[in-house]
Amino acid sequence: MSVPSTPPRPAVANSVWPRLEPLLPQVTKPIQYVGGELGAVVKDWDTAAVRWALMYPDAYEVGLPNQGVQILYEVLNELPDVLAERTYAVWPDLEELMRAHGVPQFTVDAHRAVRDFDVFGVSFATELGYTNLLTAVDLAGIPLLAADRTDADPVVVAGGHAAFNPEPIADFVDAAVLGDGEEAVLEITTIVREWKAEGSPGGRDELLLRLARTESIYVPRFYDVDYLPDGRIQRVVPSRPDVPFRVHKRTTMDLDAWPYPKKPLVPLAETVHERYAVEIFRGCTRGCRFCQAGMITRPVRERSITTVGQMVQQGLEFSGFHEVGLLSLSSADHSEIGDMCSGLAQQYEGSNVSLSLPSTRVDAFNIELAQELSRNGRRTGLTFAPEGGSERIRKVINKMVSKDDLIRTVVTAYTNGWRQVKLYFMCGLPTETDADVLEIADMAHEVIRAGRAATGSKDIRCTVSIGGFVPKPHTPFQWAAMEQPEVIDGRLKLLKQAINADRSLGRAIGFRYHDGEPSLIEGLLSRGDRRVGAVIRRVWENGGRFDGWSEHFSYQRWVDAAAAVLPAFGVDLAWYTTRERTELEVLPWDHLDSGLDKDWLWQDWQDSLSEYEQDDCRWTPCFDCGVCPSMDTEIQIGPTGKKLLPLTPINGLRVPSGAQQ
């Protein structure tokens, strides 16, 4: 058994609150560090066999509503001998004070030091949170490099969508979980519990080896990477014979068996989302070629209409929220979405509870859905995502939506009482030209004209929101070259001019965009290999924090760090971003199995260049993407034939008379 060079993890974790509290009056939004929210759990330290610290690596206002962290927090805390607490990224003002006063990274639940926990789980929705990971690890007193950690340090585990290529942070994390976390955290807990009960045989290496042997937990230290003279990867292979060549993603098939969160966290401070959110299905087979979330979460798994109804009832009763968000990658695609919305609308008619579909496909929104979502008079925001401005570019990205579809959909919304809709597009897509982007202005103008004509009112608005395209691993566009930031910015300038060319229409159109620079850095991190870790560390050492926030992001800091670090490896920033990959190139994540067949992804990339549209396999014969046979799973399609009503009355919210099964 290895001997730790630092003191062992304490049997009793003391609260850092006495040292933290005097600092809070000196920082902005101190309430975010206090804890004690409705739904928060504080368990006895001494009786817990396994202790988790869970982090969403962003500020409290972004991290607290995160559905994934809330689910794992509740799943773990339901186990009698396990405790889980939450921690979030601290703002720079508190970080400075914590360093000056020796206060470590802490949990908000019981204000315990993160380093005292067994497992430090970090969920990444975006790669721009990597510098916040380093801040948290360093503040916790955990060595930055996984190779320098001892038995006294927690196991740092990455999860979330970005974990499907954890190579850029391979030096900083001990393990990564691909795919769904509900069952994965229970498996990790079992392994840690048994290892501790046996007296921690073999030390940290033995624990990590047990995790790696599951074949669904990736431990980077057990894999070697060889490079070719031109900088490309030659191979990624296990460094020992008892470690699998490929690591497979986890897929939770029966969502009804995991009805979480049952007791949602109710924030003390303002957050980006304040609603009870129910994930109504997981996965997507629409086949949008840019969409990593849709590709890596296959197959489609629906939550039944009755389970959704029960979750909404219990969640609202517990939390007191006034909005219900029906979440998925494309919520209106649920096979029973009509009955679900009408049942919920009828259940809460006359109350102050509103329904929202945060992600709605243009061709799935109809008048019946609009009427149910606005039945009680409160209309939450509507966002539609054509993604591409022209018909041609929408064929390239496989977003099968026509301009007529969009106009018909927004007119439906306007005539049902909405006065504002948001349209989301991307800039910098493969094969894109200026003309493709300028068609966004034409589309926005037609939306306003049609809305005014349909309602007889000039009180019609739409917001055009533009994001930069970032090629993602495990998608058909993983081989694509990125566009230069100056080209993106030039197209956005032309688009703004085109929108405002007609002043009577332009004044009704809001225009929001992300410039090309942050997207290029996200591209570096999304498709990077282990050599990019040195860039991340250099940026962090030079003050990089909260890179997902425009006011904190510094493009020059990233460019300078890349220029200082990458030439030693024979590569540069452009090599990772604006270079198109070839078919036979070994990609940094090829040893991490999302279930998708790489040959199928390549063929779909070629189809995109031919502007060939691929059907949704949920409603058409299988086209062999590889997921169902390789994962031993299948697409789950309703309808179940059941109705949501009747539900039991909740806290005075009436159930309409005459509601029938």
C-alpha positions in Angstrom: 0.0 0.0 0.0 1.4 3.4 -0.9 2.2 5.8 1.9 0.6 9.3 1.5 3.0 12.2 1.6 0.3 14.5 3.0 -2.0 14.0 6.0 -4.8 11.5 5.5 -8.4 12.5 4.9 -9.9 13.5 8.3 -12.5 11.2 10.0 -14.4 14.4 10.9 -14.6 17.3 8.5 -14.7 20.7 10.2 -16.7 23.5 8.7 -14.7 26.4 7.2 -17.7 28.7 7.9 -16.1 30.5 10.8 -13.3 31.6 8.5 -15.5 32.2 5.4 -18.3 34.2 7.0 -16.1 37.3 7.8 -15.1 37.5 4.2 -18.6 37.5 2.7 -19.5 41.2 3.4 -16.6 42.1 1.2 -17.7 40.3 -2.0 -20.5 40.6 -4.5 -23.6 38.4 -4.1 -22.5 36.8 -0.8 -25.8 35.0 -0.6 -24.6 32.5 -3.2 -22.1 31.0 -0.8 -24.4 30.6 2.2 -26.3 27.4 1.3 -29.4 26.2 3.2 -31.7 26.2 0.1 -35.0 24.3 0.1 -34.0 20.9 -1.1 -30.5 21.1 0.2 -29.2 18.1 2.2 -26.7 18.0 5.1 -25.9 14.5 6.3 -23.7 13.3 9.2 -20.1 13.0 8.1 -19.2 10.3 10.5 -21.8 7.8 9.4 -21.0 8.2 5.7 -18.8 5.5 4.1 -18.4 7.4 0.8 -18.5 11.2 0.4 -19.0 13.1 -2.8 -18.4 16.7 -3.6 -20.3 17.6 -6.8 -19.4 20.7 -8.9 -20.8 22.5 -11.9 -17.7 24.6 -12.8 -19.5 28.0 -13.1 -21.0 30.6 -10.8 -23.9 29.6 -8.5 -26.5 31.4 -10.6 -25.6 29.1 -13.6 -24.6 26.0 -11.7 -27.5 25.6 -9.2 -30.2 25.0 -11.9 -28.1 22.4 -13.7 -30.3 19.3 -14.0 -27.4 16.8 -14.1 -25.9 17.9 -10.8 -29.2 18.1 -9.1 -30.1 14.5 -10.2 -26.8 13.0 -9.0 -27.0 15.0 -5.7 -30.3 13.5 -5.0 -29.5 9.9 -6.2 -26.4 9.8 -4.0 -28.0 11.3 -0.9 -30.8 8.7 -1.0 -28.2 6.1 0.0 -28.0 5.8 3.8 -24.2 5.5 4.0 -23.3 8.1 1.3 -23.3 11.9 1.4 -23.1 14.4 -1.4 -22.6 18.1 -1.2 -22.3 20.8 -3.8 -19.6 23.3 -4.7 -19.5 26.0 -7.4 -16.9 28.3 -8.9 -16.2 31.3 -6.7 -16.0 34.7 -8.3 -12.5 36.3 -8.5 -13.2 38.7 -5.6 -13.8 35.8 -3.2 -11.0 33.8 -4.7 -8.5 36.5 -3.8 -9.8 36.7 -0.2 -9.8 32.9 0.2 -6.1 32.8 -0.9 -5.2 35.6 1.5 -7.0 34.1 4.5 -6.3 30.4 3.8 -9.9 29.4 3.1 -10.1 26.3 0.9 -12.6 25.5 -1.8 -15.8 24.6 0.1 -19.2 23.0 -0.3 -22.2 25.3 0.1 -24.2 22.6 2.0 -22.1 22.2 5.2 -19.1 24.4 4.2 -16.7 21.5 4.3 -13.4 21.5 2.5 -13.6 19.8 -0.9 -10.2 18.1 -0.3 -11.8 16.1 2.6 -14.2 14.2 0.3 -13.5 10.8 -1.3 -14.7 11.8 -4.8 -14.7 15.3 -6.5 -17.2 15.0 -9.4 -17.2 17.8 -11.9 -19.9 18.1 -14.7 -18.8 19.9 -17.8 -21.5 21.2 -20.2 -18.9 23.3 -22.1 -15.1 23.2 -22.4 -14.8 26.8 -21.4 -15.2 25.7 -17.8 -11.8 24.1 -17.7 -9.9 27.0 -16.1 -12.5 27.1 -13.4 -11.7 23.4 -12.7 -8.1 24.3 -12.1 -9.1 27.2 -9.8 -11.3 24.9 -7.7 -8.7 22.1 -7.5 -5.9 24.5 -6.5 -8.1 26.3 -3.9 -9.0 22.9 -2.5 -5.3 22.2 -1.9 -5.4 19.3 -4.3 -2.3 19.0 -6.6 -3.1 20.3 -10.1 -1.6 17.3 -11.8 -3.3 13.9 -11.2 0.2 12.3 -11.2 1.1 14.3 -8.1 -1.9 13.2 -6.0 -1.7 10.9 -3.1 -4.1 8.7 -1.1 -5.0 11.7 0.9 -6.6 13.5 -2.2 -10.0 12.9 -3.6 -10.5 11.2 -6.9 -11.3 13.9 -9.5 -13.9 12.6 -11.9 -15.1 14.5 -15.0 -18.6 14.0 -16.5 -21.0 15.8 -18.8 -20.9 16.2 -22.5 -17.4 17.6 -22.6 -16.2 14.4 -21.0 -16.6 12.6 -24.3 -13.2 14.1 -25.1 -11.4 14.6 -21.8 -8.0 14.6 -23.4 -7.3 18.3 -22.9 -7.8 17.9 -19.2 -6.3 14.4 -18.9 -3.4 15.7 -16.8 -5.8 17.3 -14.3 -8.5 14.6 -13.8 -8.2 11.1 -12.5 -11.1 9.7 -14.4 -13.9 10.5 -16.8 -17.4 9.1 -17.1 -19.0 9.0 -20.6 -22.7 9.2 -20.9 -25.5 9.0 -18.3 -24.5 9.5 -14.7 -27.3 7.9 -12.6 -26.0 4.4 -12.6 -22.4 5.4 -13.1 -22.1 7.3 -9.8 -23.6 4.3 -8.0 -21.0 2.0 -9.5 -18.2 4.4 -8.5 -19.7 4.6 -5.0 -19.7 0.8 -4.7 -16.1 0.5 -5.8 -14.9 3.2 -3.5 -16.9 1.8 -0.6 -15.5 -1.7 -1.0 -11.9 -0.4 -1.5 -12.1 1.6 1.7 -13.7 -1.3 3.6 -10.8 -3.5 2.6 -8.4 -1.0 4.1 -7.5 0.8 0.8 -5.3 -2.0 -0.6 -2.8 -0.9 -3.2 -3.5 2.8 -2.6 -4.8 5.2 -5.2 -3.5 3.2 -8.2 -5.5 0.2 -7.1 -8.7 2.3 -6.7 -8.2 3.8 -10.2 -7.5 0.4 -11.7 -10.8 -0.9 -10.3 -12.6 2.0 -11.9 -10.9 1.4 -15.2 -11.7 -2.3 -15.2 -15.4 -1.4 -15.5 -14.8 -0.5 -19.1 -17.1 2.5 -18.7 -14.8 4.8 -16.6 -11.8 6.3 -18.4 -8.6 6.7 -16.4 -6.2 8.6 -18.6 -3.1 7.6 -16.6 -3.4 4.1 -17.8 -3.2 5.1 -21.5 -0.2 6.2 -23.6 -0.4 8.5 -26.6 2.2 8.2 -29.4 2.5 11.0 -32.1 3.7 11.0 -35.7 6.4 13.5 -36.8 3.8 15.8 -38.3 2.0 16.2 -35.0 -0.9 13.8 -35.6 -1.7 11.0 -33.2 -0.3 7.6 -34.1 -2.1 5.6 -31.5 -3.6 5.6 -28.0 -3.1 2.4 -26.2 -3.4 1.0 -22.6 -0.2 1.1 -20.7 -1.0 -2.2 -18.9 -2.7 -5.4 -20.0 -5.7 -5.3 -17.5 -7.1 -2.1 -18.9 -9.6 -2.1 -21.8 -8.6 -0.7 -25.2 -11.9 1.1 -25.5 -14.1 2.8 -22.9 -17.8 2.7 -23.5 -20.5 5.2 -22.6 -23.2 4.6 -20.0 -26.8 4.5 -21.2 -29.7 4.7 -18.7 -32.6 3.0 -20.6 -35.6 3.2 -18.3 -36.1 6.9 -17.4 -39.3 6.0 -15.4 -37.1 4.2 -12.9 -35.1 7.4 -12.3 -37.8 10.1 -11.6 -35.3 12.8 -10.5 -35.2 15.4 -9.2 -38.0 14.7 -6.8 -37.0 17.6 -4.5 -35.5 20.3 -6.7 -33.2 22.9 -5.2 -34.9 26.3 -4.8 -32.2 29.0 -5.1 -31.6 31.7 -2.5 -30.1 34.0 -5.1 -31.3 34.8 -8.6 -30.3 32.1 -11.1 -30.5 31.8 -14.9 -33.5 29.4 -14.6 -36.1 29.3 -11.8 -38.5 26.6 -12.7 -39.3 22.9 -12.0 -37.6 21.1 -14.9 -38.6 17.6 -16.0 -36.6 15.8 -18.6 -39.4 14.2 -20.7 -37.1 12.2 -23.0 -33.3 11.7 -23.5 -31.6 11.3 -26.9 -32.4 12.6 -30.4 -32.3 11.0 -33.8 -33.0 14.1 -35.9 -29.4 13.8 -37.1 -28.3 17.5 -37.0 -24.7 17.1 -38.1 -23.3 19.8 -35.8 -25.1 18.6 -32.7 -22.9 16.6 -30.3 -25.7 16.3 -27.7 -28.0 14.7 -30.2 -25.3 12.2 -31.4 -23.9 11.1 -28.0 -27.2 10.7 -26.2 -28.7 8.2 -28.7 -30.9 6.2 -28.6 -34.2 8.0 -27.8 -35.7 7.1 -24.4 -39.0 8.6 -23.5 -40.3 9.2 -20.0 -44.0 8.1 -19.8 -46.7 10.7 -19.7 -47.9 9.3 -16.3 -44.4 9.6 -14.7 -44.0 13.1 -16.1 -47.4 14.1 -14.5 -46.4 12.6 -11.1 -43.0 14.3 -11.2 -44.6 17.7 -12.0 -47.1 17.2 -9.2 -44.5 16.3 -6.6 -41.9 18.9 -7.8 -44.3 21.8 -7.7 -45.7 20.8 -4.3 -42.3 20.6 -2.8 -40.7 23.7 -4.5 -43.4 26.2 -5.0 -42.1 27.1 -8.5 -44.5 28.7 -10.9 -43.1 27.4 -14.1 -42.7 23.9 -15.4 -40.1 23.3 -18.1 -40.5 20.2 -20.2 -36.9 19.5 -21.2 -35.2 17.5 -23.9 -33.2 18.2 -27.0 -36.4 18.7 -28.9 -39.4 18.5 -26.5 -42.1 18.7 -29.1 -40.9 15.4 -30.5 -42.2 13.4 -27.5 -44.7 11.0 -29.0 -47.3 12.2 -26.4 -46.4 15.9 -26.2 -50.0 17.0 -27.1 -51.7 15.0 -24.4 -48.9 15.9 -21.9 -49.3 19.6 -22.5 -53.1 19.5 -22.5 -53.2 17.4 -19.4 -50.8 19.7 -17.5 -52.6 22.8 -18.7 -55.9 21.4 -17.6 -54.5 20.3 -14.3 -53.1 23.8 -13.4 -55.7 25.9 -15.2 -56.7 28.8 -13.0 -53.4 28.7 -11.1 -50.3 30.7 -11.6 -48.4 27.7 -13.0 -47.1 28.1 -16.6 -45.7 25.5 -19.0 -42.6 26.0 -21.2 -40.9 24.0 -23.9 -37.4 25.5 -23.8 -36.3 23.8 -27.0 -39.0 23.6 -29.8 -38.5 22.5 -33.4 -40.0 24.7 -36.0 -41.8 21.9 -37.6 -43.1 20.4 -34.4 -44.9 23.4 -33.0 -48.6 23.7 -33.9 -51.7 25.6 -32.9 -52.9 23.0 -30.4 -49.6 23.1 -28.6 -49.6 26.9 -28.7 -53.1 27.0 -27.1 -52.1 24.6 -24.3 -48.9 26.5 -23.5 -50.8 29.8 -23.2 -54.0 28.5 -21.7 -53.6 30.3 -18.3 -52.7 33.6 -19.9 -48.9 33.4 -19.1 -46.7 32.9 -22.1 -43.1 31.9 -21.5 -40.5 32.7 -24.1 -40.5 30.8 -27.4 -37.2 29.9 -29.1 -37.0 28.3 -32.5 -33.7 27.2 -34.1 -33.5 27.1 -37.9 -29.7 27.2 -37.3 -28.9 28.0 -40.9 -30.0 31.1 -42.9 -30.4 29.5 -46.3 -32.1 26.4 -47.6 -28.8 25.1 -48.9 -26.9 25.4 -45.6 -29.8 23.7 -43.8 -29.3 20.7 -46.1 -25.6 20.7 -45.3 -26.3 20.6 -41.5 -29.3 18.3 -41.9 -31.7 20.8 -40.3 -34.8 19.9 -42.4 -36.8 23.1 -41.9 -38.0 25.3 -44.7 -38.6 29.1 -44.6 -42.3 28.4 -45.1 -42.2 26.1 -42.0 -40.7 28.9 -40.0 -43.2 31.6 -41.1 -46.1 29.3 -40.5 -44.8 28.5 -37.0 -44.2 32.0 -35.9 -47.5 33.2 -37.2 -49.1 30.5 -35.1 -47.3 31.9 -32.1 -48.2 35.5 -32.8 -51.8 34.7 -33.4 -52.0 32.9 -30.1 -50.9 35.9 -28.1 -47.1 35.8 -28.2 -45.5 39.1 -29.2 -41.9 38.1 -29.3 -40.0 35.0 -30.5 -36.3 34.2 -30.6 -34.7 32.7 -33.6 -31.3 31.0 -33.2 -28.8 30.6 -36.0 -25.1 29.6 -36.3 -22.4 31.3 -38.2 -19.2 29.7 -39.6 -20.8 26.4 -40.7 -19.0 24.2 -43.2 -19.3 25.4 -46.8 -21.0 28.6 -45.5 -20.8 31.8 -47.6 -21.8 35.4 -47.0 -25.0 34.8 -49.0 -26.1 32.0 -46.6 -25.8 34.3 -43.6 -27.5 37.3 -45.3 -30.6 35.2 -45.8 -31.1 35.3 -42.1 -32.0 39.0 -42.5 -34.5 38.1 -45.2 -36.0 35.5 -43.0 -36.3 37.9 -40.0 -37.9 40.5 -42.2 -40.5 38.0 -43.4 -41.2 36.9 -39.9 -42.1 40.5 -38.9 -44.2 41.1 -42.0 -46.1 37.9 -41.6 -46.7 38.5 -37.9 -48.0 42.0 -38.5 -50.3 40.8 -41.3 -51.7 38.0 -39.2 -52.3 40.0 -36.1 -53.1 43.4 -37.5 -50.6 44.9 -35.0 -47.2 46.4 -35.3 -46.4 45.2 -31.7 -44.5 42.2 -33.1 -40.9 41.5 -32.3 -38.3 38.8 -32.9 -34.7 38.5 -31.7 -32.1 37.0 -34.0 -29.4 35.3 -31.9 -26.2 34.0 -33.6 -23.7 31.5 -32.1 -20.4 30.5 -33.6 -20.1 27.0 -35.0 -17.7 24.7 -33.1 -16.9 21.3 -34.5 -17.5 18.7 -31.8 -16.2 15.1 -31.2 -18.5 12.2 -32.1 -20.3 14.2 -34.8 -20.1 14.1 -38.6 -18.5 17.6 -38.4 -15.6 16.4 -36.2 -13.4 16.5 -39.3 -14.4 20.0 -40.4 -12.2 23.1 -40.5 -13.3 26.1 -38.5 -13.6 29.6 -40.0 -11.3 32.4 -39.0 -12.8 34.8 -36.4 -12.3 37.8 -38.7 -14.4 36.1 -41.4 -17.2 35.3 -38.8 -17.1 38.9 -37.5 -17.3 40.2 -41.1 -20.4 38.2 -41.9 -22.1 39.3 -38.7 -21.4 42.9 -39.5 -22.9 42.4 -43.0 -25.9 40.7 -41.4 -26.5 43.5 -39.0 -26.4 46.0 -41.8 -28.9 43.9 -43.8 -31.3 43.6 -40.9 -31.3 47.4 -40.4 -31.5 48.2 -44.1 -35.3 48.4 -43.8 -35.8 50.6 -40.8 -39.5 49.9 -40.3 -38.7 46.2 -40.0 -35.2 46.4 -38.5 -36.5 48.3 -35.4 -38.6 45.3 -34.5 -35.7 42.9 -34.7 -33.2 42.4 -31.9 -29.7 41.2 -32.8 -27.5 39.3 -30.4 -24.4 37.4 -31.4 -21.2 35.9 -30.1 -18.1 36.9 -32.1 -15.8 34.4 -33.6 -13.0 34.5 -31.0 -14.5 32.6 -28.1 -15.8 30.0 -30.6 -12.2 29.4 -31.9 -10.9 28.8 -28.4 -13.9 26.4 -27.7 -12.9 24.6 -30.9 -9.3 24.3 -29.6 -10.6 22.7 -26.4 -13.3 20.5 -27.9 -11.0 18.7 -30.4 -7.8 19.1 -28.5 -5.5 16.3 -27.3 -3.3 16.0 -24.2 -0.9 18.7 -25.4 -3.6 21.3 -25.0 -3.5 20.8 -21.3 -0.4 22.9 -21.1 -2.2 25.7 -22.8 -5.1 25.5 -20.3 -2.6 25.6 -17.4 -0.7 28.6 -18.9 -4.0 30.5 -19.4 -5.1 29.7 -15.8 -1.7 30.8 -14.4 -2.1 34.1 -16.3 -5.4 34.8 -14.7 -7.9 32.9 -16.9 -11.2 32.4 -15.1 -14.9 32.2 -16.2 -14.0 31.9 -19.9 -17.7 31.3 -20.7 -18.4 34.9 -19.6 -17.6 37.6 -22.2 -16.6 40.1 -19.5 -13.9 37.6 -18.2 -12.8 35.9 -21.5 -9.6 37.1 -23.0 -8.9 35.9 -26.5 -5.4 37.3 -26.5 -4.6 35.4 -23.3 -5.4 32.1 -25.1 -3.6 33.1 -28.3 -0.5 34.0 -26.3 -0.6 30.8 -24.3 -1.0 28.7 -27.4 1.9 30.5 -29.1 4.1 30.0 -26.0 3.3 26.3 -25.5 2.3 24.5 -28.7 5.4 25.1 -31.0 7.4 22.8 -28.7 5.1 20.0 -29.9 5.3 21.1 -33.6 1.7 22.3 -33.7 -0.1 25.6 -33.3 -3.6 27.1 -32.7 -4.5 26.9 -36.4 -3.5 23.2 -36.5 -6.2 22.4 -33.9 -8.9 24.7 -35.3 -8.9 25.8 -38.9 -7.3 22.6 -40.2 -9.6 20.0 -41.9 -9.0 16.4 -40.7 -8.6 13.5 -43.1 -10.5 10.2 -43.0 -7.7 8.0 -41.6 -6.4 10.5 -39.0 -6.5 9.1 -35.4 -8.7 11.5 -33.5 -7.9 12.1 -29.8 -11.2 10.5 -28.7 -11.2 7.4 -31.0 -10.6 5.1 -28.0 -13.7 6.5 -26.3 -16.8 4.8 -27.6 -20.0 6.9 -27.9 -21.7 3.9 -29.7 -21.5 5.7 -33.1 -19.7 4.0 -35.9 -16.8 6.2 -37.2 -17.3 5.0 -40.8 -20.9 6.1 -40.6 -20.0 9.5 -39.2 -17.5 9.9 -42.1 -20.1 9.0 -44.7 -22.5 11.5 -43.1 -19.8 14.1 -43.3 -19.4 13.4 -47.1 -23.2 13.5 -47.5 -23.2 16.9 -45.9 -20.8 18.2 -48.5 -23.1 16.8 -51.1 -26.0 18.6 -49.4 -27.8 15.3 -48.9 -30.4 15.1 -46.1 -30.6 12.1 -43.8 -34.0 11.1 -42.4 -34.9 10.7 -38.7 -34.4 7.0 -38.0 -37.0 7.2 -35.2 -39.7 7.1 -37.9 -37.9 5.5 -40.8 -35.8 2.3 -41.2 -32.4 2.1 -39.4 -29.5 3.6 -41.2 -26.8 1.9 -39.2 -25.3 4.6 -37.1 -24.1 1.8 -34.8 -25.7 2.8 -31.5 -28.4 0.2 -31.1 -26.4 -2.9 -31.8 -23.2 -1.7 -30.2 -24.9 -0.6 -27.0 -27.4 -3.4 -27.0 -30.2 -0.8 -26.8 -33.1 0.3 -28.9 -35.1 3.4 -29.7 -38.0 3.7 -27.3 -41.1 5.1 -29.0 -44.5 5.8 -27.5 -47.4 6.4 -27.3 -48.3 4.5 -24.3 -52.0 5.1 -24.8 -52.4 6.5 -21.2 -53.6 9.9 -20.1 -52.0 12.2 -17.6 -55.3 13.1 -15.9 -56.7 12.8 -13.3 -54.1 13.8 -10.8 -54.7 14.4 -7.1 -55.2 18.0 -6.1 -52.0 19.7 -4.8 -52.0 22.3 -2.0 -55.2 24.0 -3.1 -54.4 24.0 -6.9 -57.7 22.7 -8.2 -58.2 19.8 -10.6 -60.8 20.8 -13.2 -64.1 19.1 -12.7 -64.9 16.4 -15.2 -61.3 15.5 -15.8 -61.4 11.9 -17.0 -58.9 9.1 -17.6 
